[in-house]
Amino acid sequence: MSDSVSNSTFNDRNTGKSKLINPTLVLNCGSSSIKYALISEDESTRITGLAENLGLDTARIKHTTLNGEKLEITIPGGRHELALQKILALLEQYHFIAVGHRVVHGGREYSAAVRVNQHVLEEVKRLKILAPLHNPANALGIEAVEAIYPDIPQVVVFDTAFHQTMPPVAYRYPIPKALYEEEKIRRYGFHGTSHAYVSERASEITEAKGPHGWLTAHLGNGCSATAVYDGKSLDTSMGLTPLEGLMMGTRSGDVDPSLHIHLKRKLGMSLEEVDTMLNSESGLLGISGLSNDLRTIEQAADEDHKDAQLAIEMFCYRAGKYLASLSCALPEFTGIVFTGGIGENSATTRARILDVMRHFGINFDVDKNNELVGGAEGSFQDQDSSIELWVIPTDEECQIAKETRQALGLS
């Protein structure tokens, strides 16, 4: 399709509207993409799409209608504002009643989803100092919707909000107190909507009596792990920024804090160059020298590529070590929940991580583990396992829609 929307876009106009009762629009505006979903009040029906490559000649919107039809709308050179206008035009016929925005950083002021007002919008913009790639794009999304639909309520759901229940022993850094009090330097955590969704879902479907203590492992291109007890985050792997913690697709995760000064002295690298290296050139990509995609690395490892094999071993070792340490935060340890693109689809990675935690008395059914891929939900522990093991596909859009309705008193 061209950048104009054909009539086929709306061929579910009559049959689909009745399925989308009081829908909520969820927007996830990234630095070069916009992910969106229109979700019905009962969460059973949705329309989804992705605007990608924004700002480039290859910019386009991939849209899936209610009846499953796939559409592609090209918007060469499209900026965020233009892409959002196109997205809103695609969805206006369904009369969404609210818009929920994923916002990466909410600082320490916000511990829950909150309705947008001028102060909230200014805070989202101000916190770009902590999330320079994401918060400005998030603010653009809020302003674009407000310009077209000034009367529709908007809510921001912060990635960091779920982790505001962490105690000081978990969120403070052992640095001078003034940096915490004056500069707000502390651990914030991320992937909050994912950890909230899968831990709540695990507590719904387990037969274990509560309160439950879960270690939730969100493993994808970005990775984080969280200790959740009785629905509250008690500790997590990411910190002031999403760089801290686990080894990821292109992020290093934990390294010696003196690495920056060492590389400056030894190689003359600037702080910005080191920061770029640790965020964009490290992790699975940096170790394998091939890709940040685990599937590509696993294929190379099978062909005896030594660096690919090491990348996998490091990824699993560091994940298992982190999960083991996070168990210290839980008063009770009910089980581990795997989610994210890798967590949901790589049975071998799950098995390797659990092998790292071999002193915990964890036993799992190999066949069950291998069956849990491609969106399947289920447990795979053996009867004699000390803890439960779950694979639960994350649904951050559903969680954002739910928190948006709650913030507006609609559910």
GURO-380991 format. One record per residue: x, y, z of N, C-alpha, C in turn; residue in three letters. Coordinates in steps of 0.1 Angstrom, whole numbers, plus 2048, in hexadecimal, padded with zeros to 3 digits. Atoms other than C-alpha are relative to their C-alpha. Layout:
BEGIN
XYZXYZXYZALA/...
//
This chain:
BEGIN
8087F480080080080080980C800MET/7F97F37FF80A8247FC7FD80680ESER/8037FA7F380883D8187F2804802ASP/80F7FE7FE7E38418127FA7F3804SER/80680C7FB7CD8288237F47FC7F7VAL/80B8058097B781380C7F47FC808SER/80D8047F97938098138017F2806ASN/7FF80D7FB79F7E681A80480180FSER/7FC7FE7F27AD7F483B7F47FE809THR/80B7FF7F878A7F78477F57F57FDPHE/80A80A80477A7D783A7FA7F880BASN/8078067F57737CC85D7F880A808ASP/8077F57FA7617EC8647F37FC808ARG/80D8047FA73F7DC86B8017F4809ASN/7FF80C7F87497BA87980980180CTHR/7F77FF7F57657C688F7FD80980BGLY/8027F67F67587E38A17FA7FA80DLYS/8078067F57417CE8B780A7F9809SER/7F78087F875F7BA8C3809809809LYS/7F77F77F97737D98CE7F7809809LEU/8097F97F775D7E58EB809809809ILE/7F87F77F876C8048FC80F7FE800ASN/7F180480178F7FE8EF80980B805PRO/7F57F77FC7AF80D8FD80B7FF7F6THR/7F48008097CB8178E680C801808LEU/7F38007FA7ED80E8F180B8047F6VAL/7F57FC80980B8208E280E7FF807LEU/7F28027FB8308178E78098077F6ASN/7F87F98098448328D680F7FF803CYS/7F18017FE86982A8D280780A7F8GLY/7F87F680788583D8C37FE8007F1SER/80180180E87F8308A07F37F87FCSER/80C80880385E81D8A37F5803809SER/80C7FF7F783B81D8B17F87F37FFILE/80880C7FE82A7FD8BD7F3804805LYS/80D7FC7FB8058008C27F67F4800TYR/80A80A7FF7E77EB8CC7F3806805ALA/80D7FB7FC7C27F28CF7F97F4806LEU/80480C7F87B47DB8EA7F2802806ILE/80E7FE7FB7907D58F37FF7FF80FSER/8017FF7F27837DA9168027F3807GLU/7FE80D7FA7827B591D80D7F97FCASP/7F28048047A57B190E8007F47F7GLU/80180C8097997968F68038037F2SER/7FF7FC80E79C7A98D680A80C7FETHR/7F77F58027B77BF8C88048027F1ARG/7FA7FD80D7C57D08A980E805804ILE/7F27FD7FD7EB7D38A88078067F4THR/7F87FB80B8057E489380E805805GLY/7F27FB7FD8297F28918048097F5LEU/7F97F680983781188180F7FF802ALA/7F18027FE85C80B87B8088087F6GLU/7F77F980887A81B86C7FD80F7FEASN/8057F280186C83E87480C8097FDLEU/7F67F780488085A8658087FC7F4GLY/7F980680C88D8448487F67FF7F5LEU/80880280C88183F8257F87F2800ASP/80680D7FF87881B82F7F580080BTHR/80A8007F585F82784A7F37FB7FBALA/80C80780483F81384A7F87FC80CARG/8088057F582280885F7FB7F27FCILE/80580D80181A7E38627F47FF809LYS/80D8007F97F57E086C7F97F37FEHIS/80980C8007E07C28757F2803804THR/80E7FC7FD7BB7C78737F97F6809THR/8078097F77A17B68897FE7F27FALEU/80280D80679B79B87080D7F97FBASN/7F38068037C179486D8068047F4GLY/7FA7FC80C7C77A584D80D808802GLU/7F47F97FE7EB7B284A80180B7F5LYS/7FF7F48097F07D583B80E806802LEU/7F47F97FF80F7E88347FF80E7FAGLU/8027F280480F80E83180D807800ILE/7F37FA80082E81F8257FF80F803THR/7FF7F17FC83784283380E8057FFILE/7F17FC80185984B82480480C808PRO/7FB7F57F886C86183B7F780480CGLY/80A7FD7F684F85F85480680380DGLY/7FC7FD7F28558708757F67FA809ARG/80A8057F68448668957F28067FFHIS/80D7F98008298808927F87FB7F4GLU/80780480B82087586F7FB7F1801LEU/80480E7FE8208508787F47FF80AALA/80B8007F680A8578967F38047FALEU/80C7FB8077F186A8807FA7F47F8GLN/80580B8087EF84C8697FA7F5808LYS/80580A7F77EB8348867F2803805ILE/80D7FC7FB7CF8488957F58007F6LEU/80A80080B7BE84B8737FB7F17FEALA/80480E8017BE8258717F77FB80BLEU/8088057F47AE8218937F4809804LEU/80A7F67FA79783F8977F17FA7FFGLU/80E80580177882B88B7FC7F880CGLN/8048097F577A8158AA7FD80880DTYR/8047F77F57758338C28067FB80DHIS/7F98047F479082A8DC7FD80B80BPHE/8057F77F57878398FE80C805808ILE/7F47FC7F87AB83D90C80C7FC7F8ALA/7F38048067CF83C90280A7FE80BVAL/7F68037F77EA82B91680E8007FAGLY/7F37FF80580E83491080B7F8808HIS/7F58057F982C81F91980B80B800ARG/7F57F67FE84683792780B7F9808VAL/7F58087FB86882992F80480580EVAL/7FB7FC7F287383F94D7F680A806HIS/8097F77F885D84E96880780580CGLY/7F97FB7F48788569817FB7FA80CGLY/8048067F48708519A57F2806805ARG/80D7F97FD8508679A57F57F67FEGLU/80B80880583A84D9948017F2804TYR/80080E7FC83282C9A37F47F87FASER/80C80680781282598E7FD8087F4ALA/8057F980C80282E96E7F980D804ALA/8067F37FC7F685296E7FA8077F3VAL/8067F980B7DF86795880880C7FCARG/7F77F68057F18809427FA80E803VAL/8037F27FF7F08A594C80D8077FCASN/7F47F98048098C094580C7FD808GLN/7F58037F781E8B89638067F27FCHIS/7FC80D8038208939598088017F3VAL/7F97FF80D82A89C93580D807802LEU/7F37F97FE8458B494180A7F6807GLU/7F780A7F98538989588057F67F6GLU/7FB80A80A85487F93B80B8077F7VAL/7F67F980886889992780D802808LYS/7F57FD7F887E8A29448097F4803ARG/7F980C7FD88787E94A8087FA7F4LEU/7F880580B89787B92880E7FF803LYS/7F38017FC8B788093A8047F2805ILE/7FE80E7FC8B385C9477FC7F67F5LEU/80480880B8A384E9278008087F3ALA/8007F680B8AF86490A7FB7FA7F3PRO/80580580D8A584C8EE7F17FE801LEU/80E8047FF8828448FC7F680B805HIS/8097F67FB87285F9117FC80B7F6ASN/8047F680987387A8F67F67FA7F6PRO/80A8068098618628DE7F37FD807ALA/80C8027F88488598F97F880D801ASN/8077F37FF84087E8FE7FA8047F2ALA/8057FD80E83C8828D87F27F97FELEU/80D8088018218678D97F5807808GLY/80A7FA7F880E8788F57FB80D7F9ILE/8037F380780F89A8E37F87FE7F3GLU/80780280D80488C8C27F27FC802ALA/80D8047FD7E687B8D17F880C805VAL/8077F57FA7DD89A8E47FC80A7F5GLU/8037F780B7DE8AF8C47F47FC7F8ALA/80B8058087C58998B27F47FD808ILE/80B8047F77B088D8CF80280680ETYR/7FE7F97F37B28A78EB7F77FC80BPRO/80A8047F67948998FD8017F2805ASP/7FE80E7FC7A08758FF80A7FF80BILE/7F68017F57B186D92180C7F77FCPRO/7F38078027D586191F8067FD80DGLN/7FA8057F47E884D93980E7FC7FCVAL/7F380580280D84693C8037F5809VAL/7FC80C7F881982494880F7FF7FFVAL/7F27FF7FF83D8269538067F2801PHE/7F880C7FE85680994E8057FF80EASP/7F98007F386581396F7F67FF80CTHR/8097FF7F48458169847FF7F3808ALA/80280D7F98417F198C80B7FE80BPHE/7F58027F78637F299D80280A80BHIS/7FF7F67F585C80F9B47FD7FA80EGLN/8028077F38537F59CF80D7FA806THR/7F48057FB8777EB9D280480880DMET/7FB7F97F48867F39F580D8077FDPRO/7F37F98028A480A9F980C7F77FFPRO/7F480A8018BB7EC9FE8027FB7F2VAL/7FF80580E8B37E29DA80280C7F6ALA/7FF7F680A8B08049C980B80A802TYR/7F57F67FE8CC8199D980D7FA7FAARG/7F28048048EF8189CA80980480CTYR/7F77FD7F590C8189E380A80C7FCPRO/7F97F380491783C9D97FC80B809ILE/8047F57F791685D9EB7F1804800PRO/80E7FD7FE8F48659F97FB80C7F8LYS/8047F48088F38879E87FC7FD7F2ALA/80380480E8F28779C67F27FA7FFLEU/80E8057FF8D28659D07F680B803TYR/80A7F67FC8C18829E17FF80B7F6GLU/8007F58098CB89D9C87FF7FD7F2GLU/80080480E8D088B9A77F77F47FDGLU/80A80B8028B786E9AC8087F47FALYS/7F880B8058D38559A47FD7F4808ILE/80580C7FA8C48339AD7FD7F67F6ARG/80480B8098B981299E7F18027FEARG/80E7FF80389781598C7FA7F47FATYR/80580C8068937F59787F78037F4GLY/8087FE80C8817F19577F87F37FCPHE/80980C80486A7D89447F57FE80AHIS/80A8027F58517DF9607F37FA7FCGLY/80D8058048327D894C8017F17FDTHR/7FE80F8038407B69418017F880DSER/7FE8077F384B7AC9647F2800808HIS/80D8007F98297B79727F67F67FAALA/80A8098068157A49588037F1802TYR/7FD80E7FF8277839598007FB80FVAL/8018047F282A78297F7F27FF805SER/80E8007FD80578A9837F97F37FAGLU/80680C8077FC76F9698057F3807ARG/7FB80C7F981275697B7F97FD80DALA/8088027F480075C99B7F27FC7FESER/80E8048037DF75798A7FF7F17FCGLU/80180E8057E773597B8077F6808ILE/7FA80A7F77FD7259957F67FA80ATHR/8088067F57EE70D9AE80680280EGLU/7FA7FE7F38067179C97F980B808ALA/8077F67F87F772B9E680980C801LYS/7F97F37FF80174F9E880380480EGLY/7FA7F780A8117679EE80B7F97F8PRO/7F680780982875D9D180C8087FEHIS/7F37F980384C7659CB8057FB7F3GLY/7FC80480D8567659A780D8077FCTRP/7F57FA80887776B9947FB8017F2LEU/8047FF80D86C77997380B8047F7THR/7F47FE8098857779567FB8057F3ALA/8047FB80D87D78E93980C8007F7HIS/7F480380889678291F7FD8037F1LEU/8017FD80E8977928FC80C8077FCGLY/7F47F78038AD7AC8EB80480880CASN/7FE7FA7F38A97BE90C7FD7F680AGLY/80280B7F68AB7A892B80080680ECYS/8007FD7F28A27AD94F7F97F5808SER/80680A7F789979896D7FB80780DALA/8067FA7F48837A198B7FC7F680ATHR/8058087F587B7939AD7F3807804ALA/80E7FB7FD8557979B27FA7F880BVAL/8068067F584578F9D37F2806803TYR/80E7FB7FD81F7929D97FD80C7F7ASP/8047F680A81C7A79B980980C800GLY/7F87F47FE8387BF9C380E7FD7FCLYS/7F280180385A7C49B480980380CSER/7F77FE7F58757BF9CF80E8037FCLEU/7F37FE8058947C09B98007FD7F1ASP/7FF80280F89D7C199480E8027FBTHR/7F28008058BB7BE97E80480E7FASER/7FC7F48068BA7DF96B80080B80AMET/7FE7F67F58C37FF97D7FC80E7FCGLY/8027F38048C68249767FC8017F1LEU/80380280E8C581B9517FE7F27FDTHR/80280F8048BD7FB93E80D7F97FDPRO/7F38068038E27F493A8047F680BLEU/7FB8097F58E77E495C7F97F2800GLU/80680E7FE8E17BF9638047F67F7GLY/7FE80C8088DE7A294B8078047F3LEU/7FA7FF80E8F279D92B7F48007F6MET/80C7FF8098DA7A790E8057FF7F2MET/7FD80180F8D97A98E880C8087FCGLY/7F47F78048F07C78E480580780DTHR/7FC7F97F38F37D39098097F6808ARG/7F78097F890F7C691F7FB7FB80CSER/8038037F38FD7C593F80B80480AGLY/7F67FC7F69137C795E80E7FF7FBASP/7F28008029377D195980780780BVAL/7F97F87F69527DF96F7FD80F7FEASP/8037F180294880497580D8087FCPRO/7F47F980496D80D96F8047FE7F1SER/7FD80380E96B80094B80180D7F8LEU/8007F380796382393F80D807801HIS/7F37F97FE98283394E80C7F87FAILE/7F58088069988169438018027F1HIS/8007FF80E98D81891F80480F7FCLEU/7FB7F280399283E92080F801801LYS/7F17FF7FE9B583B92D8087F77F6ARG/7F88098089BF81D9187FE8037F1LYS/8037FF80F9AD8248F67FC80E7FCLEU/8047F38039A38488F97F18027FDGLY/80F80080397E8408F77F980A809MET/8087F67F896685B9027F57F8807SER/80B8067F894A85491B7F57FC7F6LEU/80B80380A9318568FE8037F47F8GLU/7FC80C80894483C8EA7FF7F4808GLU/80180C7F79468249077F17FD802VAL/80E8027FD92182990E7FA7FA7F3ASP/80580580D9198228E98047F17FFTHR/7FB80D80192F8038EA7F87F6809MET/8078097F691E7F590A7F27FE7FDLEU/80E8018038FB7FC8FE7FD7F97F2ASN/80380480E8FD7F48D88097F67FASER/7F680880791C7DF8D18047F4809GLU/7FB80A7F791E7C78EE7F67F4801SER/80A80B7FF9097AA8FC8037F47F7GLY/7FF80B80990278D8E58078047F3LEU/7F97FB80C90D7A28C780F801802LEU/7F27FD7FD92E7AC8D78087F3802GLY/7F880C7FE9387898E28007F77F4ILE/80080980B92C7758C48068067F3SER/7FB7FA80C93778F8AA7F77FE7F4GLY/80980480B9197848967F3808800LEU/80E7FB8008F77918A17FC80280FSER/8067FF7F38E279C8BF7F47F6801ASN/80B8098018C87828B48057F2805ASP/7FC80D7FA8CB7628C97FE7F57F6LEU/80280B80A8BD74D8AD80C7FE7F6ARG/7F58008098D975789680C7FA807THR/7F48057F88F37508B17FF7F1803ILE/80280F7FD8E472E8BA8037F87F3GLU/7FD80780D8E672489580F7FF7FEGLN/7F180080190B72E8948067F780AALA/7FA8087F591271D8B57FF7F17FCALA/80280E8059046FC8A680A7FD7F6ASP/7F680380B91D70088A80E802806GLU/7F48007F99397028A480780E800ASP/7FA7F27FF93E7288A480380380FHIS/7FC8007F295272C8C47FA80D807LYS/8057F37FA9487518CB7F17FF802ASP/80E8017FF9247498C57FD7F780DALA/8028097F592672C8DE80380780DGLN/7FD7F87F49377438F87F580A803LEU/80B7F67FE91C75E8F37F47FA807ALA/80B8077FA9017458FB8037FC80FILE/7FC8047F391473791980080C80AGLU/7FF7F47F791A75A9277F2806803MET/80E7FB7FF8F67659217F97F880BPHE/8088097F78E874793480780080ECYS/7F97FF7F39037489507FC80C808TYR/8037F47F98FD76C9587F1801804ARG/80E8007FC8D77689577FE7F780CALA/8028097F58D874A96E80680680DGLY/7FA7FA7F48F075C9867F880B805LYS/8087F47FC8DA77B9877F37FB807TYR/80D8067FA8BA76698E8037FA80DLEU/7FD8057F48CC7549A980280B80BALA/7FE7F57F68D67749BA7F3807804SER/80D7F97FE8B37849B67F77F7809LEU/8088087F78A57669C980180480ESER/7FE7FB7F38B37769E87F680A804CYS/80A7F67FD8997919E67F27FA804ALA/80D8067FF87C7799E87FE7F980ELEU/8038077F386C76FA0A7FC7F27FEPRO/80480D80485E7519F88037FE7F1GLU/7FC80280E86A7429D77F77F67FAPHE/80A80980684D7349C38057FB7F3THR/7FB80580D85D7329A180680B7F7GLY/7FA7F780A86D7419827F68017F4ILE/8087FE80C85A7509658088057F5VAL/7F97FB80B86A7539437F78077F6PHE/8087F980985D76C92A80A8087F6THR/7F87FA80A86978290D8037F77F4GLY/7FD80880C8747778EA8087F4802GLY/7F780B7FD8907618F77F97F780BILE/8068077F587F7579177F47F77FCGLY/80B80780586074C9058027F57F6GLU/7FE80880C87073A8E880C7F77FFASN/7F380880189272C8F08007F680CSER/80080A7F688E70C90480E7FC805ALA/7F28037FC8B470690380580A809THR/7FC7F57F88BA7289127FB7FE80ETHR/8068027F28A272192F8077F5807ARG/7FA80C7FA8B26FF93580E804805ALA/7F37FD7FD8D570E93580080A80DARG/8017F77F48CB72A94E7FD7F880DILE/8048087F58BB71196580C7F7805LEU/7F48087FC8DB6FC96480A808808ASP/7F87F87F88EE7199717FC80180FVAL/8057FF7F38D771998F7FE7F2806MET/80180E7FD8DE6F49957FF7FD80FARG/8008027F28E16F89BB7F2803807HIS/80D7FC7FB8BC7039BF7F67F4801PHE/80A80B8008AC6E09BB7F68027F6GLY/80A7FE80A89B6EA99B8017F47F6ILE/80180B8098906CD9857F58037F6ASN/80A7FD80A87D6D19647FE7F47F6PHE/80480A80A86C6BB94A8058067F2ASP/7FA7FB80C8816BE92A7F68017F5VAL/80A80080B8646B59137F680C801ASP/8097F57FD84D6CF92380780D7FCLYS/7F87F48038686E99218018037F0ASN/7FF7FF80E86D6E28FC7F38047F9ASN/80D7FD8068486E58F57FC80F802GLU/8057F27FC84570890480880A7F7LEU/7FA7F680984E71E8E67F48067F8VAL/8097FA80983C7348CD7F3805806GLY/80C7FA7FA8247458E57F97F680AGLY/8068097F781C7268FA80280580FALA/7FF7FD7F281572B91F7FF7F3808GLU/80180C7F781C71193A80B7FE809GLY/7F68037F68317029558087F47FBSER/7F880C80584D6E99508097FA80BPHE/7F98067F585A6E09737FC7F1802GLN/80380D7FC85D6BC97E7F980080EASP/8078007F38486B199C80980280CGLN/7F77FF7F58676AF9B280880D800ASP/7F97F48018736D29A87FD80980DSER/8027F77F48796EB9C57F780C7FDSER/8087F48048687079B17F97FD7F3ILE/80880080C84F70C9958088077F5GLU/7FA7FA80C85B7149727F58037F6LEU/80A7FB80984572895A8058077F4TRP/7FE7F880B8467359377F28087FEVAL/80C7F880182D75293480380B7F5ILE/7FE7F580A82C7679147FB80E806PRO/8047F37FB82C78B91E7F68077F7THR/80A7F88078117A391480080E806ASP/7FE7F37FA81D7C691C7F480A7FBGLU/80B7F88058017D69067F47FE809GLU/80C8037F77E67C591B80280680DCYS/7FD7FB7F37F77CF93B7FE810800GLN/8017F18017F97F492F7F18047FFILE/80F7FD8017D47F39257F97FF80DALA/8068027F37CB7E594680380B80ALYS/7FC7F57F77DE7FF95A7FB80D7FCGLU/8067F38057D181B9447F1801805THR/80E8007FB7AD81194C7FF80280FARG/8007FE7F17B580E97180380E804GLN/7FD7F37FD7C58309717F580A7FEALA/80B7F88037A683F9627F37FC807LEU/80C8057F978E82C9787F67F97F7GLY/80980780978081895B7FF7F2802LEU/80080E7FD7867F696A8037FD80ESER/
//
